[in-house]
Amino acid sequence: MNLPLKLSAEMLAILMIGDGALALAQPRRHTQLWNTGPEPWRNVVSFFERRPGLTMATGAASIALGLWLASSLKPEEEDTYDHLGAEAHIPSGGWQDLATVH
């Protein structure tokens, strides 16, 4: 998988985790905010609005799926940020490598 595709998948994972956290923490507020637009969409959102437990469960599932997606994206040696003009490679250990004092 090329770097732009990996970064797009990582962004999707971030959105899934954030959306899931909001659905888990504030199910009614979160669904009420999305209850706008075409009637078929509002019907689906209303279904979840009336069932906060189900909204929370789908939020937890979204978090789990987002974490799985993010963890499945492995950096490779050829993944660089050359398009930004930098020569740095993505550390193989992720943020843990950045936090290690040498």
RAZIKA-V877381 format. One record per pair of residues at least 4 apart in sequence whose C-alpha atoms are under 8 Angstrom apart, sorted by the first residue. I is the first residue (numbers start at 1). J is the second residue. Records with the same first field share a line. If there is no record, write none. Layout:
I = J / J
This chain:
1 = 5 / 6
2 = 6 / 79
3 = 7 / 79 / 80
4 = 8
5 = 9
6 = 10 / 73
7 = 11
8 = 12
9 = 13 / 69 / 70 / 73
10 = 14 / 69 / 70 / 73
11 = 15
12 = 16 / 66
13 = 17 / 65 / 66 / 67 / 69 / 70
14 = 18 / 66 / 70
15 = 19 / 66
16 = 20 / 62 / 63 / 65 / 66
17 = 21 / 62 / 63 / 64 / 66 / 67
18 = 22 / 63
19 = 23 / 59 / 62 / 63
20 = 24 / 56 / 58 / 59 / 60 / 61 / 62 / 63
21 = 25 / 59 / 60 / 63
22 = 26 / 27 / 30 / 59
23 = 27 / 28 / 30 / 31 / 55 / 56 / 58 / 59
24 = 55 / 56 / 57 / 59 / 60
25 = 56
26 = 30
27 = 31 / 49 / 52 / 53 / 55 / 56
28 = 32 / 49 / 52
29 = 33
30 = 34
31 = 35 / 45 / 46 / 48 / 49
32 = 45 / 46 / 49
34 = 42 / 45
35 = 41 / 42 / 45 / 46
36 = 41 / 42
37 = 41 / 42
38 = 42
39 = 43
40 = 44
41 = 45
42 = 46
43 = 47
44 = 48
45 = 49
46 = 50
47 = 51
48 = 52 / 54 / 55
49 = 55
51 = 55
52 = 56
53 = 57
54 = 58
55 = 59
56 = 60
57 = 61
58 = 62
59 = 63
60 = 64
61 = 65
62 = 66
63 = 67
64 = 68
65 = 69
66 = 70
67 = 71
68 = 72
69 = 73
75 = 79 / 90 / 91 / 92
76 = 90 / 92
77 = 89 / 90
78 = 89
79 = 89 / 90
80 = 86 / 87 / 88 / 89 / 90
81 = 85 / 86 / 87 / 88 / 89
82 = 86 / 87 / 88
90 = 94
91 = 95 / 97 / 98
92 = 97
93 = 97
94 = 98
95 = 99
96 = 100
